[in-house]
Amino acid sequence: MRMQWMYLQKNKMLPKNAITEFIKIYRREYGEILNTEDATQKANGLILLFKEFKKIPPPTINPNKIS
């Protein structure tokens, strides 16, 4: 994960307009104004988190088990 983070810091994954939109949303939700560097770090981290969640397989459902 650390290596991915270092890659993101060099190769800003999200375009500038996405970062600008993230800054607006973050301010609306948390009342805090982020600078571009902090917003880029947080937004890219959020993208990485969602990518990790996508790797988790869905739970298997046993039709014989009654809840």
C-alpha positions in Angstrom: 0.0 0.0 0.0 2.9 2.4 0.8 4.3 1.9 -2.7 0.9 2.7 -4.3 0.7 5.9 -2.2 4.1 7.0 -3.3 3.0 6.4 -6.9 -0.1 8.5 -6.5 1.9 11.4 -5.0 4.0 11.5 -8.1 1.3 10.8 -10.7 -1.7 12.6 -9.4 -4.4 10.1 -10.3 -7.3 12.5 -10.5 -7.6 15.5 -12.9 -7.6 19.0 -11.4 -11.4 19.5 -11.9 -12.0 16.4 -9.9 -9.8 17.7 -7.1 -11.6 21.1 -7.2 -15.0 19.3 -6.9 -13.6 17.2 -4.0 -12.6 20.4 -2.2 -16.1 21.8 -2.6 -17.7 18.6 -1.3 -15.3 18.3 1.6 -16.0 21.9 2.6 -19.8 21.3 2.4 -19.6 18.1 4.4 -16.9 19.0 7.0 -16.8 22.8 7.0 -13.1 22.7 6.4 -11.3 24.2 3.4 -8.5 22.0 2.0 -5.6 23.2 0.0 -5.0 21.5 -3.3 -2.2 19.3 -2.0 -4.2 18.0 1.0 -7.3 17.5 -1.2 -5.3 15.6 -3.8 -3.9 13.3 -1.1 -7.3 12.7 0.5 -9.1 12.2 -2.8 -6.6 9.8 -4.2 -6.6 7.9 -0.9 -10.3 7.6 -1.1 -10.0 6.2 -4.7 -7.5 3.7 -3.5 -9.8 2.6 -0.7 -12.6 2.0 -3.1 -10.3 0.0 -5.3 -9.4 -2.2 -2.4 -13.1 -2.7 -1.5 -13.7 -3.8 -5.1 -11.2 -6.7 -4.6 -13.2 -8.2 -1.7 -15.4 -11.0 -3.1 -19.1 -11.0 -2.2 -20.2 -13.3 0.5 -21.4 -16.7 -0.5 -25.0 -17.4 0.3 -26.0 -20.9 1.6 -29.6 -21.5 0.6 -29.9 -24.3 3.1 -29.1 -22.1 6.1 -32.2 -20.4 7.6 -31.6 -17.2 9.5 
